[in-house]
Amino acid sequence: MTSQAITIHVNPQVARAFKRASKRDRLKLETIVNVKLVEATRTQESLKRVMREISRKAHSRGLTHDILKELLNENQ
């Protein structure tokens, strides 16, 4: 199976952990992300379900619209 590189944005803690991980662990993480992206993109409905779940978890952890807006503006 061939693969292609893509760029995704993650929070700084995730980026640091990924960069510090061994090559073997990075490959494991890439596999997990790949599987999740395949699941999420199979159908439009499953993508909506995944996005709703992400939104629900973020909200339950205290992420508000204003905080999200502020975080997004920091990356510009």
Beta strands, then each sheet from edge to edge (+ up, - down):
end
